[in-house]
Amino acid sequence: MAFRGFDLLDLWRGKLSPRKVDVLIRGLPPDSATRIALNGGKPLPSTSDVMTADLIDAVNVNTAMTVAVGTGKPYKEPPRYPRWWHQVTDKFKVTADMLLKFRERTKRG
């Protein structure tokens, strides 16, 4: 299977390093099946998820400040928009040892 100009068999032929495979996997979209599977079945946030939460926070802070100035009451920091992805970690590393074990498991023989 060709993957961004590489054939995945290049990994087994020594033409593709484990680090390059790790970089290619991390370059996949956050909602891809591979990224979700490597993250324990939990989805990763997309750029639009993060930007939307930040935008909601900015509007809430602006509104709270406008109300505080308009009414003369002290400014009270509004609660942050919930970010579900703080429980999600993307710390999965593809190691050479894992790839060698996979190679042994899948060796035709």
Residue, then its C-alpha position, 0 to 999 in steps of 0.5 A: m500500500a502506497f502511503r505519501g510516496f512510500d510503500l509500507l513494505d519499505l519499513w521492513r526493507g529498511k528504507l523507512s525508519p520507525r521514526k518516519v512511520d511515527v511522524l506519518i501516523r501523527g500526521l493523520p487527521p485526529d478523527s482517523a481510525t488509526r489515531i483513535a485506536l492509538n489513543g485508547g479508542k478516544p477521539l482527539p480534538s480537531t483544530s476547530d474543536v479547540m478554536t471553537a472553545d477558545l472563541i466561546d471563552a473569549v465571547n464570554v469574557n467580553t460579555a462579562m467585562t461589558v456587563a461589569v463596566g456597564t453596571g458598575k459591579p466587580y468583574k467576575e471571571p466566567p467559567r471556561y467552556p468545558r474541554w472534553w479533550h483534557q482527559v485525552t492523551d496523545k502520548f502513544k509512541v511507536t517504538a522500534d521494539m514494537l515494530l520488530k515484534f509486529r514484524e515477527r508476528t506477521k512474518r510469512g513463513 
